């Protein structure tokens, strides 16, 4: 009897993030009778691993040192020879070199995913990075991109054959993330949650690429130009990262501590989203944002920047608005439109939920990944 095929997923680190969230959702959704999984973390992992519902998932930390770490490749080679996975699936540039190690370790079926870019290479045009990609891409059997934008980048800039690429949108658990009555949390600043408050919300890693300081500045601009908005308008940004302290400093300096809540990393995201009236993502770059999908699934309209896969999720005719990245005035204006016309927010929130149910189900994502894995296994 043939054993269930094993997929070794190689990532930089297993912690809170869109890529990692998508991986956990995928592993939780694939029937254990179809594929087994192991996760190899080049650095390490956090308690985020507890979101994996299967008990038999091996998670291995290689504890990569800062800078160039030759021993990392030896460790990875050793792990791959021990696991003998049927498929290796690497994700993003940080894990791309594992494709070479997999080839040396005689793993024949090799998949690589592109999930998005970071602050150092927003357009994917970095010469050094793309030279590395051109050297390693021939060793990749099949590619997956989470957006049409990334698919076009692979074909047009890096000359990857379209036949080697599958574009698969992330799915969202639309039962966990669903509209409903908000159970107002008592942990916010005094007077933050009121019966008629209009909550602007966002969820994400508070890193430079997400540009959360610009969202705080846009909120300040609204309060400055519309003093009466202080009675109802509130801002909640859920997450942690290197720019959180900068956002807190802006808030303290402006003296609006009672109007802004930055609770840090949380595990009760669906409940917090149900307290929001509008979801805002001010990113400088995106692949496909899981938090936008989750917000839409909770019945929220979305204001997002016109970057990456955001334009594939937000339809300005039905479920949100798109603004230029880094433009504080335009961002503030878009937010104010929803505050001033709550009926627009409600109508577009309903449309957002409908879009999730028809186009971004977890089942559709899982079936598409299974299609790629089955295709690769047949080679």
Secondary structure, DSSP 8 states (H G I E B T S, - for coil): ----EEEEEEES-BSSSHHHHHHHHHHHHS-TTTEEEEEEESS-B-GGGGG---TT-EEEE----SS--HHHHHHHHHHHHHH--SEEEEEHHHHTTHHHHHHHTT---EEEEE----TT-TTS--HHHHHHHHHHGGG-SEEEESSHHHHHHHHHTS---GGGEEE----B-TTTS--------TTS-TT-S-TT-EEEEEES--SGGG-HHHHHHHHHHHHHH-GGGGGTEEEEEE--STTHHHHHHHHHHHT-TTTEEEEES-S-HHHHHTT-SEEEE--S--SS-HHHHHHHHTT-EEEEES-TTHHHH--TTTTEEEE-TT-HHHHHHHHHHHHH-HHHHHHHHHHHHHHHHHH-BHHHHHHHHHHHHHHHHT-
